[in-house]
Amino acid sequence: MRQLSQDNLRLLAQARRDAETKTLLLNEVNHRVKNNIASIIGLLEMETEREIKSPVDYQLALTDLRNRISGLAAVHDILSSSQWSPVQLDHFVRKIIENAASSSPLGRKVTIGIFSQDKNLWINARQATALGLILNELTTNSIRHAFLDKEKGTITVTIRKEEKNSNRVRLCFADDGPGWPQEILDGTGGNVGMQVMRLSVVSPLNGEIKFENHNGATAIVTFNLAP
């Protein structure tokens, strides 16, 4: 009887812990869904400011919006499969780029290389959402502009810490296309996609993004890993 009582107490304690875990997960899911809805509303508001001159422009705006929402959905799938715990950075980067590339027939001809000096780099859900939008935008841009007149293309991402014992991470996204136009390098031009990237890197990531040309278009994103 004493043993049975102890077993029952142990099972009751475990049931309480499981219930608390489920409650936390449900709260996190609700929070993420609300944030995703807010992100979609923000994307819609950006598109309303877009200059539409022809049916082609309208179709392009719808395609861009669909791709960005698809990127958010991919982030949601990755986070839900990890039960909303932090995700490994290089694994996350590959999944988002592959998802963005798969939306285009040309994307299937793109070679993707992800190189990380440290496999023990993790990002939380909030950082994942922001970084997912940036990577989705960069991949879409490469497929649409860098590889338009090529039979195949290459996207290379390198990830490393800025310093050995620092939480500052440097992510370099590069393609082998013709490079960024001069107005992007000067910071004087850009469309909705550029606005999405700049807003995402500043607010949720508390980082910065730079655009350079090195045998193709290069975007360098630096940010601090969450504790």
N, C-alpha and C positions, 0 to 999 in steps of 0.2 A: 504493500500500500504506500509506503514511504517512497519507494522508487517510482511508482506510478504517479504520485503527486509531484515529484521532482520533474518527471518527464512532461507532465501537463503544464507545469510552470514554464519549462524551457520552450515548449511549443507555443504557449501564449505569448512569451516574450518575443519569439521569432515572428509570430503573426503580427505583433504590434510594429516591429521593425519593418516588415514587408509593407504594411499599410502606410507607414510613414514614407518609405521609399517611393511607393506608388503615388502618394500625394505630392511629393516633391517633383517627381517626373511629370505629373499632370500639370502642375503649376508652371514648370519650365516649358512644356509644350504650349500651353495657353499664352505664355509670355512671348515665345518665339513666333507663334502664329500672328499675334497682334503686331509684333514688330515687322513681320513680313508684309502684312496688310498695309501698315504705315509706309513701308518702303515702296510698295506698288503704287500707292496714292501719290507718293513723292515723284515716282517715275512718270506717272500720268501728268502731273502738274508740269514737269519739265517738258514733256512732249507738247503740251498745249502752247508753249512759248516758241515752238519750232516753226520756222517759216515754211509754209506749204504753198508751192507755186504750181504744182501739177499733180495729176493722179499718180505719177511715178513717185513723187515726194511723199504722198500720202501712204502709198504701199510700203515704201521704205521705212517710214515712221512706225507703221504697224509691225513690220518685220523686226525692227530694232526692239520694240517694246516686248514682243513675244520672246525674243532671245534673252532679254534681261529677266523676264519673269521665269523663263526656263532655268536660268542660272540660279535664281533664288530657290526654285524647287529642288535643284540638285543639291544645294547647300542643306536644305531641310532634310532631304533623304539621307545624306551623309551623317548629319547630327543625330537624327532619330535612330539610325542603325548603331550609333555609339551610345545611345541612351542619354544624349545631351551632355556627355562628359567631353573634356578636351580631346581634340583629334590631332593625329600626327601630321605635321605641316607638309612634308613632301608627298605623303599619300593624298592629302586633301588637294594639293595643287594639281596633281596628275588627274584626279577624278573630275575636277572642274574644267580643266582644259580639254580633256577627252569629251566631256559632255557638250561643251561649246563647239568643238570641232565636228562632232557627229551631226550637228544640225545642218551642215552644208555638204553637198556632194563632194566638193573639193577637199573638205576637211578629212575625208577618208584617205587622202593622198599625203597628208601632213605627217612628218616624222616628229615625234615629241620626245625630247630628252630632259629628264629631271635629275639634277645633280645636287646633292646636299652633303655638306661636310660633316654635319651632325644630325644623326637620325633621331636624336632625343629632343626635338623641337616640337612643341605642342601649342595649339591656339584654342581659345575658348569659343563659345558659340557666337558671341558678339563680334569678335575679330573675324571669325569664319564668314559671317554674312557680308561684312565690308570687303574682305579680301576676295570673296567669291564674285562680287560685282566687278571688281577691278580686273581679275583674271578673265572673266567672261568677256568683258569689253575688249581687253587686249587681244584675246584669241580671235574674236569676231573681226576686229580691225585687221589683223594679219591675214586672215582668210579672204577678206573682202578686197583689200588693197595690195598687200605684199605679194600674194600668190595668184593674183587675178590672171596674169599672162604667163604663168609658169605651169608646167606639168605636175610639179610637186614642190613642196616647201618644207622647211625645218623650223621648229620652235624649240628653243633651248632655254631652260630655266635653271639658274644656279642659286643656291640658298646657303648662306653662311652667317655666322655671327660677326658683327662689326669688330668686336674684341673678344678674346678667349673667355673671359669671366664676366661678360656683359650680357644683358638680356636684349640688347639691340640687334635686330635681325636685318640683313640685307638680302632682298629678293630681286634678282635681275632676270627680266623677261626679254628675250631677243628673238627676232626672226631674221631670215636671210633675204629679205625683200629689198626694195630701193631705199628704204629709210623714211623718216618722218619729213613732212614738208617744213620749210623754213619757219612758217608762222607758228607751228607747234613748238619748235625748238626755241623760238623767241618768246613764247608764252603769250602771243598776241592773237592767236586763233584757236579754234576748237568748236566742236559741236556738242550736242547733248551728251554723247559718250565721254568726252573730256570732262564735262561738268560732273558726271556721275563719278568718274575716277577721282577727281580732285576733292569732291565732297566726302567720298568714302574714306580716303586716306587721312583726311584732316580730322574728322569728328570721331568715328568709332575707333580708328587705329592710332590716333594721335601721332601720325607719322608724316612722311613727305614722299612725293613722287617726282622723279626727274626724267626727262626725255632726251635721249642722245642718239646719234647715228654712229654705229660701228659695224661696218659691213652689213647693214640692215638697220631696222628700227629697234631701239633698246629702251626699255622702261625700267627704272630702278626704284623699287619701293623699299623704304626703310621704316621700321616701327619697333616698338618695344613689346616683347612677349608679356602677357599678363602673368601676375604672380601665380 
